[in-house]
Amino acid sequence: MIVLAQLSDTHLDGGDRRAGRAARVMDRLNALPVDAVLVTGDIADHGEPAEYEQARKVLTSGHPVLTCPGNHDARRPFREVLLGEPPADGPINRLHRVKGAVVAMCDSTVAGGDHGFLDDTTIGWLDRQLAANPDEPAFVCFHHPPVELQIPYVDAIRQFGEERLAAVIARHPQVVAVLCGHAHTAAATTFAGRPLLVAPGVVSTLRLPWQDGDIADHDAPPGLAFHVLTGEGRLSTHFRTV
């Protein structure tokens, strides 16, 4: 059995409030026997180096912490400060192996935009990585949902060009699920015939169009998801607040 914990949208800004919310989630996860922690973007709020310095401290764990950027992140400081790599402007795509599963953390960000798109470099990289590991269950992860979630504010800045991603996933039956963030709300649907699971937000929870109040509820507790894959290939997802 593999247990992946997923959090998203910490939006760290150098202040104590958001850092405290993220630290609560990490403290909870660090006390649990999960196999890896996935952080699906918008780690920083403004993409500033100091925000990634804060993220390095807050997102510390004895578990592997696997990250990808979101639309509030900036690739150069993300690489240099958070990953300890030379700064560069290209997509940040990383393949990880967790207890017999492949986790592809993909970069769906568009420089200067809030919407998402997997460029040709990323699509080609993902296709090659999945082709090289046909016998291992795979999770495909990024920030932006590639479908409408019936939330107009989010749907306007979702991932576009999704037919290219769907074609890649169709070629690789070992893909167990697609995991993303961006929406600040727990959600479950399908994409390319696979489960598409959206992690809740850490910094806030988005109110649905039929709910009263402002778009974002900043008093709701931070949330996370647990994805559990059995040896028989059955995936279960559980959402929790902290």
Backbone as CSV, one residue per row, in Angstrom:
resi,resn,N_x,N_y,N_z,CA_x,CA_y,CA_z,C_x,C_y,C_z
1,MET,0.834,-1.196,0.000,0.000,0.000,0.000,0.874,1.254,0.000
2,ILE,0.485,2.230,-0.793,1.191,3.503,-0.879,0.250,4.602,-0.401
3,VAL,0.747,5.484,0.469,-0.043,6.615,0.953,0.679,7.908,0.581
4,LEU,0.046,8.688,-0.281,0.576,9.987,-0.678,-0.284,11.074,-0.049
5,ALA,0.342,11.982,0.674,-0.361,13.147,1.215,-0.179,14.299,0.238
6,GLN,-1.233,15.018,-0.034,-1.153,16.143,-0.957,-1.691,17.408,-0.306
7,LEU,-0.900,18.477,-0.377,-1.382,19.801,-0.004,-1.103,20.763,-1.138
8,SER,-1.752,21.901,-1.115,-1.612,22.826,-2.231,-1.937,24.235,-1.775
9,ASP,-1.385,25.190,-2.512,-1.764,26.592,-2.349,-1.518,27.102,-0.923
10,THR,-0.257,27.053,-0.531,0.120,27.629,0.762,0.237,29.144,0.684
11,HIS,0.599,29.676,-0.488,0.693,31.128,-0.721,1.502,31.831,0.375
12,LEU,2.652,31.286,0.681,3.494,31.885,1.721,3.949,33.279,1.289
13,ASP,3.820,34.233,2.211,4.099,35.632,1.867,5.099,36.286,2.808
14,GLY,5.781,35.488,3.622,6.732,36.027,4.588,6.131,36.328,5.937
15,GLY,4.794,36.312,6.027,4.118,36.592,7.288,3.899,35.343,8.117
16,ASP,3.384,35.566,9.328,3.209,34.460,10.269,1.924,33.673,10.043
17,ARG,0.863,34.337,9.582,-0.431,33.663,9.510,-0.395,32.485,8.529
18,ARG,0.038,32.728,7.313,0.052,31.672,6.311,1.089,30.604,6.649
19,ALA,2.217,31.046,7.152,3.238,30.085,7.566,2.710,29.198,8.684
20,GLY,1.942,29.772,9.603,1.388,28.990,10.694,0.400,27.947,10.210
21,ARG,-0.406,28.304,9.223,-1.360,27.338,8.670,-0.622,26.182,7.989
22,ALA,0.393,26.525,7.192,1.163,25.477,6.517,1.904,24.612,7.527
23,ALA,2.439,25.220,8.576,3.167,24.469,9.593,2.240,23.491,10.320
24,ARG,0.992,23.887,10.544,0.023,22.977,11.170,-0.157,21.723,10.325
25,VAL,-0.265,21.912,9.019,-0.436,20.766,8.127,0.811,19.885,8.151
26,MET,1.978,20.503,8.062,3.208,19.715,8.048,3.429,19.003,9.376
27,ASP,3.102,19.644,10.471,3.231,18.987,11.775,2.352,17.740,11.837
28,ARG,1.144,17.867,11.308,0.247,16.704,11.299,0.832,15.587,10.439
29,LEU,1.319,15.938,9.241,1.845,14.919,8.341,3.114,14.286,8.876
30,ASN,3.939,15.080,9.540,5.195,14.553,10.057,4.986,13.538,11.172
31,ALA,3.792,13.542,11.746,3.472,12.572,12.794,2.788,11.326,12.234
32,LEU,2.618,11.266,10.910,1.895,10.162,10.283,2.830,9.350,9.379
33,PRO,2.529,8.069,9.181,3.393,7.217,8.350,3.036,7.280,6.863
34,VAL,3.072,8.473,6.276,2.825,8.593,4.842,4.128,8.325,4.092
35,ASP,4.008,8.036,2.801,5.191,7.695,2.004,5.799,8.895,1.296
36,ALA,5.027,9.937,1.069,5.555,11.160,0.468,4.517,12.260,0.637
37,VAL,4.996,13.492,0.566,4.136,14.678,0.633,4.254,15.410,-0.704
38,LEU,3.130,15.607,-1.378,3.101,16.319,-2.643,2.570,17.731,-2.398
39,VAL,3.259,18.723,-2.940,2.826,20.116,-2.813,2.616,20.643,-4.226
40,THR,1.338,20.815,-4.609,1.011,21.086,-6.003,0.798,22.570,-6.295
41,GLY,1.824,23.353,-6.005,1.888,24.707,-6.529,1.317,25.818,-5.680
42,ASP,1.615,27.042,-6.147,1.350,28.268,-5.392,1.922,28.147,-3.984
43,ILE,3.173,27.742,-3.960,3.892,27.644,-2.694,4.159,29.045,-2.155
44,ALA,4.645,29.919,-3.011,4.848,31.331,-2.660,3.679,32.154,-3.181
45,ASP,3.482,33.320,-2.605,2.384,34.181,-3.047,2.815,35.151,-4.141
46,HIS,4.074,35.615,-4.079,4.555,36.585,-5.061,5.790,36.101,-5.810
47,GLY,6.218,34.879,-5.563,7.397,34.347,-6.232,8.693,34.997,-5.814
48,GLU,8.738,35.524,-4.589,9.927,36.224,-4.107,10.896,35.246,-3.430
49,PRO,12.207,35.484,-3.547,13.178,34.583,-2.895,12.926,34.402,-1.404
50,ALA,12.553,35.475,-0.712,12.329,35.364,0.731,11.159,34.428,1.044
51,GLU,10.176,34.370,0.152,9.043,33.471,0.365,9.483,32.013,0.230
52,TYR,10.422,31.756,-0.669,10.925,30.386,-0.805,11.859,30.016,0.344
53,GLU,12.546,30.991,0.888,13.315,30.731,2.105,12.371,30.289,3.213
54,GLN,11.243,30.970,3.323,10.247,30.580,4.318,9.703,29.188,4.014
55,ALA,9.467,28.911,2.744,8.944,27.599,2.357,9.921,26.489,2.705
56,ARG,11.210,26.727,2.535,12.210,25.707,2.868,12.134,25.327,4.342
57,LYS,11.835,26.295,5.188,11.719,26.024,6.615,10.380,25.356,6.963
58,VAL,9.318,25.864,6.386,7.984,25.389,6.753,7.706,23.992,6.184
59,LEU,8.152,23.731,4.973,7.830,22.469,4.305,8.872,21.389,4.589
60,THR,9.486,21.474,5.739,10.472,20.474,6.159,9.773,19.209,6.672
61,SER,10.304,18.056,6.270,9.676,16.805,6.688,10.687,15.673,6.643
62,GLY,10.423,14.659,7.455,11.171,13.420,7.347,10.724,12.593,6.164
63,HIS,9.558,12.928,5.595,9.061,12.283,4.388,9.613,13.009,3.160
64,PRO,9.718,12.343,2.021,10.046,13.065,0.790,8.986,14.131,0.500
65,VAL,9.427,15.334,0.176,8.514,16.423,-0.187,8.725,16.727,-1.663
66,LEU,7.701,16.488,-2.475,7.775,16.635,-3.922,6.951,17.856,-4.318
67,THR,7.530,18.739,-5.116,6.886,20.014,-5.402,6.782,20.271,-6.903
68,CYS,5.839,21.129,-7.261,5.762,21.699,-8.597,5.243,23.128,-8.445
69,PRO,5.520,24.011,-9.402,5.106,25.408,-9.260,3.662,25.649,-9.672
70,GLY,3.108,26.764,-9.165,1.799,27.245,-9.578,1.923,28.641,-10.167
71,ASN,0.802,29.239,-10.501,0.836,30.522,-11.197,1.358,31.668,-10.332
72,HIS,1.358,31.526,-9.015,1.936,32.556,-8.146,3.432,32.360,-7.938
73,ASP,3.959,31.229,-8.387,5.384,30.952,-8.226,6.183,31.544,-9.379
74,ALA,7.479,31.642,-9.174,8.409,32.116,-10.198,9.524,31.086,-10.337
75,ARG,9.789,30.661,-11.556,10.683,29.529,-11.779,12.107,29.752,-11.279
76,ARG,12.675,30.925,-11.517,14.083,31.121,-11.161,14.309,31.030,-9.643
77,PRO,13.585,31.791,-8.814,13.796,31.636,-7.368,13.285,30.300,-6.831
78,PHE,12.275,29.727,-7.461,11.799,28.393,-7.065,12.945,27.398,-7.181
79,ARG,13.615,27.426,-8.321,14.744,26.529,-8.529,15.899,26.825,-7.569
80,GLU,16.270,28.100,-7.520,17.486,28.466,-6.802,17.338,28.312,-5.298
81,VAL,16.238,28.789,-4.746,16.089,28.822,-3.291,15.440,27.542,-2.762
82,LEU,14.363,27.115,-3.385,13.636,25.958,-2.859,14.306,24.641,-3.243
83,LEU,14.786,24.540,-4.483,15.365,23.286,-4.956,16.877,23.247,-4.871
84,GLY,17.516,24.400,-4.644,18.967,24.434,-4.569,19.643,24.170,-5.895
85,GLU,19.017,24.612,-6.986,19.538,24.414,-8.328,19.891,25.752,-8.961
86,PRO,20.664,25.750,-10.033,20.926,27.007,-10.741,19.627,27.600,-11.278
87,PRO,19.477,28.919,-11.222,18.246,29.529,-11.725,18.120,29.370,-13.233
88,ALA,16.902,29.103,-13.694,16.633,28.957,-15.118,15.150,29.203,-15.341
89,ASP,14.798,29.528,-16.588,13.422,29.918,-16.895,12.574,28.792,-17.466
90,GLY,13.167,27.639,-17.767,12.397,26.547,-18.367,11.484,25.859,-17.387
91,PRO,10.576,25.028,-17.882,9.632,24.308,-17.019,10.345,23.448,-15.976
92,ILE,9.743,23.380,-14.802,10.290,22.578,-13.700,9.515,21.265,-13.648
93,ASN,10.056,20.247,-14.304,9.429,18.928,-14.360,10.341,17.926,-13.666
94,ARG,9.794,17.139,-12.761,10.602,16.187,-12.014,9.867,14.849,-11.900
95,LEU,10.605,13.753,-12.085,10.049,12.420,-11.898,10.589,11.838,-10.601
96,HIS,9.706,11.277,-9.792,10.087,10.675,-8.511,9.534,9.254,-8.446
97,ARG,10.214,8.441,-7.691,9.711,7.093,-7.423,9.425,6.974,-5.939
98,VAL,8.219,6.534,-5.644,7.774,6.399,-4.259,7.225,4.991,-4.069
99,LYS,8.011,4.157,-3.430,7.536,2.827,-3.021,6.910,2.052,-4.188
100,GLY,7.580,2.066,-5.315,7.108,1.303,-6.464,6.183,2.043,-7.388
101,ALA,5.870,3.307,-7.090,5.029,4.120,-7.966,5.850,5.268,-8.541
102,VAL,5.432,5.739,-9.699,6.041,6.887,-10.348,5.166,8.108,-10.084
103,VAL,5.795,9.204,-9.677,5.083,10.463,-9.456,5.717,11.510,-10.356
104,ALA,4.981,11.956,-11.358,5.464,12.971,-12.292,4.919,14.327,-11.860
105,MET,5.826,15.190,-11.383,5.454,16.547,-10.970,5.735,17.466,-12.160
106,CYS,4.685,17.985,-12.760,4.787,18.738,-14.013,4.537,20.227,-13.784
107,ASP,5.101,21.023,-14.647,4.985,22.474,-14.571,3.917,22.947,-15.554
108,SER,2.781,23.383,-15.022,1.682,23.870,-15.869,1.611,25.388,-15.911
109,THR,2.648,26.071,-15.406,2.580,27.529,-15.335,2.898,28.169,-16.677
110,VAL,2.377,29.383,-16.843,2.613,30.206,-18.037,3.177,31.528,-17.551
111,ALA,4.360,31.879,-18.005,4.995,33.116,-17.543,4.081,34.313,-17.791
112,GLY,3.816,35.069,-16.721,2.987,36.256,-16.825,1.498,36.008,-16.841
113,GLY,1.063,34.754,-16.709,-0.365,34.445,-16.749,-0.814,33.665,-15.537
114,ASP,-2.108,33.693,-15.285,-2.677,32.916,-14.188,-3.231,31.581,-14.658
115,HIS,-3.490,31.433,-15.945,-3.999,30.177,-16.480,-2.852,29.177,-16.620
116,GLY,-3.198,27.948,-16.948,-2.196,26.908,-17.081,-2.128,26.336,-18.479
117,PHE,-0.969,25.753,-18.810,-0.761,25.115,-20.110,0.494,24.269,-19.999
118,LEU,0.431,23.026,-20.450,1.615,22.180,-20.507,2.268,22.381,-21.867
119,ASP,3.434,23.034,-21.886,4.063,23.324,-23.168,4.617,22.053,-23.798
120,ASP,5.121,22.177,-25.027,5.584,20.999,-25.755,6.726,20.289,-25.033
121,THR,7.593,21.066,-24.381,8.686,20.456,-23.623,8.142,19.550,-22.535
122,THR,7.144,20.041,-21.809,6.574,19.272,-20.694,5.779,18.077,-21.186
123,ILE,4.970,18.270,-22.211,4.190,17.163,-22.765,5.112,16.056,-23.262
124,GLY,6.175,16.424,-23.977,7.121,15.432,-24.474,7.846,14.716,-23.355
125,TRP,8.245,15.483,-22.339,8.916,14.892,-21.178,8.009,13.884,-20.489
126,LEU,6.755,14.252,-20.256,5.820,13.365,-19.567,5.603,12.092,-20.376
127,ASP,5.414,12.225,-21.665,5.189,11.058,-22.520,6.386,10.106,-22.461
128,ARG,7.588,10.655,-22.512,8.785,9.811,-22.465,8.947,9.122,-21.117
129,GLN,8.667,9.842,-20.047,8.830,9.246,-18.722,7.827,8.113,-18.493
130,LEU,6.606,8.308,-18.931,5.606,7.257,-18.768,5.939,6.060,-19.656
131,ALA,6.429,6.324,-20.857,6.795,5.231,-21.756,7.962,4.417,-21.197
132,ALA,8.841,5.069,-20.456,10.011,4.388,-19.889,9.676,3.574,-18.649
133,ASN,8.479,3.768,-18.108,8.092,3.080,-16.860,6.692,2.479,-17.007
134,PRO,6.516,1.571,-17.971,5.155,1.099,-18.268,4.559,0.180,-17.215
135,ASP,5.405,-0.384,-16.361,4.909,-1.386,-15.408,4.733,-0.847,-13.998
136,GLU,4.950,0.444,-13.808,4.807,1.049,-12.486,3.587,1.965,-12.463
137,PRO,2.729,1.851,-11.449,1.603,2.786,-11.365,2.113,4.216,-11.316
138,ALA,1.403,5.123,-11.992,1.890,6.497,-12.121,0.821,7.503,-11.717
139,PHE,1.282,8.546,-11.052,0.455,9.707,-10.739,0.996,10.892,-11.535
140,VAL,0.122,11.584,-12.241,0.498,12.779,-12.994,-0.016,13.988,-12.218
141,CYS,0.905,14.884,-11.863,0.583,15.974,-10.945,1.001,17.319,-11.537
142,PHE,0.210,18.336,-11.281,0.528,19.709,-11.669,-0.410,20.630,-10.902
143,HIS,-0.343,21.917,-11.188,-1.123,22.885,-10.420,-2.546,23.076,-10.958
144,HIS,-2.676,23.350,-12.240,-3.953,23.780,-12.805,-4.844,22.603,-13.221
145,PRO,-6.108,22.558,-12.808,-7.018,21.518,-13.294,-7.209,21.648,-14.805
146,PRO,-7.200,20.528,-15.531,-7.373,20.583,-16.981,-8.830,20.462,-17.423
147,VAL,-9.765,20.663,-16.516,-11.199,20.605,-16.820,-11.899,21.742,-16.084
148,GLU,-13.116,22.033,-16.519,-13.953,22.977,-15.780,-14.496,22.301,-14.526
149,LEU,-14.511,23.043,-13.433,-15.031,22.545,-12.160,-16.357,23.201,-11.789
150,GLN,-16.932,23.943,-12.719,-18.195,24.674,-12.508,-18.040,25.764,-11.461
151,ILE,-16.839,26.314,-11.399,-16.551,27.475,-10.563,-15.996,28.540,-11.512
152,PRO,-16.796,29.509,-11.937,-16.372,30.424,-12.991,-15.021,31.085,-12.761
153,TYR,-14.748,31.498,-11.530,-13.479,32.178,-11.234,-12.296,31.268,-11.523
154,VAL,-12.421,29.996,-11.181,-11.341,29.030,-11.403,-11.314,28.568,-12.857
155,ASP,-12.487,28.332,-13.427,-12.550,27.811,-14.786,-11.918,28.770,-15.798
156,ALA,-11.970,30.069,-15.511,-11.385,31.055,-16.420,-9.869,30.985,-16.458
157,ILE,-9.275,30.409,-15.412,-7.806,30.326,-15.337,-7.361,28.882,-15.107
158,ARG,-8.099,27.947,-15.678,-7.735,26.536,-15.568,-6.618,26.226,-16.565
159,GLN,-6.293,24.945,-16.708,-5.311,24.514,-17.702,-5.992,24.334,-19.058
160,PHE,-5.404,24.938,-20.077,-5.947,24.834,-21.430,-5.033,23.957,-22.284
161,GLY,-5.476,23.636,-23.491,-4.737,22.705,-24.335,-4.776,21.294,-23.797
162,GLU,-5.820,20.982,-23.052,-5.868,19.722,-22.303,-5.993,18.492,-23.204
163,GLU,-6.390,18.680,-24.447,-6.507,17.527,-25.341,-5.152,16.865,-25.587
164,ARG,-4.073,17.628,-25.524,-2.729,17.079,-25.692,-2.362,16.188,-24.510
165,LEU,-2.704,16.636,-23.317,-2.477,15.827,-22.120,-3.335,14.568,-22.149
166,ALA,-4.583,14.705,-22.559,-5.475,13.547,-22.625,-4.918,12.485,-23.567
167,ALA,-4.314,12.913,-24.672,-3.745,11.959,-25.621,-2.573,11.207,-24.998
168,VAL,-1.745,11.898,-24.213,-0.627,11.236,-23.539,-1.143,10.210,-22.542
169,ILE,-2.089,10.608,-21.731,-2.607,9.693,-20.711,-3.266,8.470,-21.361
170,ALA,-3.947,8.676,-22.476,-4.594,7.560,-23.165,-3.583,6.515,-23.624
171,ARG,-2.353,6.942,-23.896,-1.327,6.005,-24.351,-0.703,5.212,-23.216
172,HIS,-1.006,5.588,-21.971,-0.305,4.976,-20.843,-1.317,4.507,-19.791
173,PRO,-1.762,3.268,-19.907,-2.804,2.775,-18.994,-2.366,2.666,-17.548
174,GLN,-1.050,2.775,-17.270,-0.592,2.676,-15.875,-0.849,3.941,-15.074
175,VAL,-1.310,5.014,-15.726,-1.620,6.246,-14.988,-2.842,5.992,-14.101
176,VAL,-2.626,6.117,-12.803,-3.664,5.823,-11.818,-4.609,7.004,-11.640
177,ALA,-4.038,8.216,-11.601,-4.844,9.400,-11.335,-4.061,10.646,-11.727
178,VAL,-4.804,11.722,-11.888,-4.244,13.053,-12.112,-4.531,13.877,-10.864
179,LEU,-3.498,14.518,-10.307,-3.624,15.277,-9.060,-3.263,16.729,-9.327
180,CYS,-4.043,17.656,-8.773,-3.774,19.071,-8.992,-4.260,19.894,-7.800
181,GLY,-4.096,21.194,-7.898,-4.533,22.130,-6.865,-5.257,23.292,-7.504
182,HIS,-4.859,24.536,-7.150,-5.305,25.767,-7.808,-6.707,26.225,-7.414
183,ALA,-7.616,25.284,-7.170,-9.020,25.646,-6.953,-9.341,25.987,-5.507
184,HIS,-8.438,25.707,-4.576,-8.664,25.982,-3.152,-9.933,25.299,-2.645
185,THR,-10.262,24.157,-3.207,-11.413,23.397,-2.746,-11.212,21.936,-3.098
186,ALA,-11.565,21.049,-2.204,-11.487,19.620,-2.497,-12.514,19.287,-3.571
187,ALA,-12.087,18.550,-4.587,-12.998,18.191,-5.666,-12.533,16.892,-6.298
188,ALA,-13.483,16.181,-6.886,-13.179,14.927,-7.570,-14.005,14.850,-8.846
189,THR,-13.350,14.532,-9.952,-14.028,14.333,-11.221,-13.175,13.356,-12.029
190,THR,-13.318,13.359,-13.341,-12.510,12.481,-14.176,-11.866,13.292,-15.296
191,PHE,-10.765,12.750,-15.818,-10.091,13.343,-16.975,-9.441,12.214,-17.752
192,ALA,-9.700,12.166,-19.044,-9.137,11.124,-19.911,-9.410,9.732,-19.352
193,GLY,-10.567,9.557,-18.727,-10.955,8.270,-18.188,-10.293,7.888,-16.881
194,ARG,-9.580,8.826,-16.253,-8.912,8.552,-14.975,-9.460,9.505,-13.905
195,PRO,-9.312,9.160,-12.632,-9.705,10.093,-11.585,-8.882,11.381,-11.663
196,LEU,-9.552,12.502,-11.531,-8.896,13.805,-11.384,-9.263,14.314,-10.005
197,LEU,-8.242,14.476,-9.148,-8.460,14.802,-7.746,-7.797,16.126,-7.430
198,VAL,-8.584,17.045,-6.869,-8.139,18.411,-6.593,-7.966,18.573,-5.089
199,ALA,-6.767,18.950,-4.676,-6.504,19.136,-3.245,-7.149,20.426,-2.755
200,PRO,-7.605,20.447,-1.515,-8.096,21.706,-0.931,-6.947,22.679,-0.724
201,GLY,-7.282,23.927,-0.447,-6.254,24.928,-0.205,-5.788,24.933,1.240
202,VAL,-4.539,25.323,1.437,-4.025,25.518,2.785,-4.302,26.949,3.245
203,VAL,-4.082,27.921,2.372,-4.231,29.320,2.772,-5.691,29.719,2.953
204,SER,-6.607,29.124,2.164,-8.025,29.490,2.218,-8.839,28.437,1.498
205,THR,-10.162,28.541,1.640,-11.093,27.660,0.939,-11.983,28.501,0.046
206,LEU,-12.084,28.114,-1.217,-12.920,28.849,-2.160,-14.391,28.506,-1.924
207,ARG,-15.223,29.526,-1.853,-16.665,29.288,-1.761,-17.210,28.981,-3.148
208,LEU,-18.143,28.066,-3.207,-18.763,27.691,-4.471,-19.757,28.768,-4.901
209,PRO,-20.100,28.829,-6.199,-20.952,29.929,-6.690,-22.298,30.047,-5.986
210,TRP,-22.807,28.948,-5.483,-24.110,28.983,-4.826,-24.007,29.188,-3.312
211,GLN,-22.798,29.421,-2.827,-22.617,29.724,-1.413,-22.508,31.228,-1.198
212,ASP,-23.015,31.703,-0.079,-22.958,33.124,0.241,-21.575,33.504,0.753
213,GLY,-21.254,34.786,0.626,-19.998,35.291,1.168,-18.992,35.625,0.080
214,ASP,-17.822,36.088,0.502,-16.760,36.417,-0.432,-16.262,35.159,-1.143
215,ILE,-15.493,35.353,-2.190,-14.986,34.220,-2.962,-14.184,33.267,-2.086
216,ALA,-13.333,33.812,-1.238,-12.454,32.977,-0.419,-12.831,33.066,1.052
217,ASP,-12.855,31.909,1.707,-13.083,31.835,3.151,-11.717,31.629,3.809
218,HIS,-11.209,32.695,4.416,-9.881,32.631,5.029,-9.912,32.082,6.446
219,ASP,-11.124,31.869,6.979,-11.237,31.310,8.332,-11.409,29.800,8.331
220,ALA,-11.736,29.236,7.183,-11.865,27.774,7.115,-10.507,27.133,7.395
221,PRO,-10.504,25.979,8.050,-9.223,25.346,8.378,-8.506,24.863,7.124
222,PRO,-7.172,24.816,7.154,-6.439,24.294,6.001,-6.773,22.826,5.766
223,GLY,-6.719,22.421,4.497,-7.078,21.054,4.152,-5.954,20.324,3.440
224,LEU,-6.118,19.021,3.327,-5.168,18.188,2.598,-5.882,16.935,2.127
225,ALA,-5.219,16.191,1.252,-5.768,14.948,0.725,-4.802,13.810,0.994
226,PHE,-5.363,12.627,1.223,-4.579,11.403,1.319,-5.013,10.479,0.176
227,HIS,-4.074,10.101,-0.660,-4.338,9.183,-1.762,-3.732,7.831,-1.404
228,VAL,-4.556,6.810,-1.356,-4.128,5.483,-0.911,-4.268,4.508,-2.075
229,LEU,-3.148,3.937,-2.501,-3.139,2.968,-3.598,-2.772,1.600,-3.043
230,THR,-3.661,0.634,-3.239,-3.402,-0.716,-2.749,-2.566,-1.504,-3.753
231,GLY,-2.061,-2.631,-3.303,-1.302,-3.500,-4.183,-2.123,-4.051,-5.329
232,GLU,-3.450,-4.065,-5.166,-4.343,-4.537,-6.228,-4.687,-3.421,-7.218
233,GLY,-4.190,-2.218,-6.941,-4.415,-1.117,-7.867,-5.637,-0.272,-7.576
234,ARG,-6.288,-0.464,-6.442,-7.448,0.359,-6.094,-6.990,1.643,-5.419
235,LEU,-7.479,2.773,-5.929,-7.148,4.076,-5.359,-8.324,4.610,-4.553
236,SER,-8.042,5.052,-3.338,-9.024,5.743,-2.501,-8.426,7.082,-2.089
237,THR,-9.254,8.116,-2.050,-8.802,9.434,-1.626,-9.665,9.910,-0.472
238,HIS,-9.002,10.467,0.547,-9.678,10.987,1.728,-9.234,12.434,1.935
239,PHE,-10.189,13.317,2.144,-9.890,14.721,2.396,-10.060,15.019,3.881
240,ARG,-9.110,15.787,4.433,-9.149,16.131,5.839,-8.800,17.609,6.032
241,THR,-9.285,18.170,7.132,-8.872,19.509,7.547,-7.990,19.389,8.780
242,VAL,-7.211,20.426,9.015,-6.268,20.418,10.140,-6.556,21.639,11.022
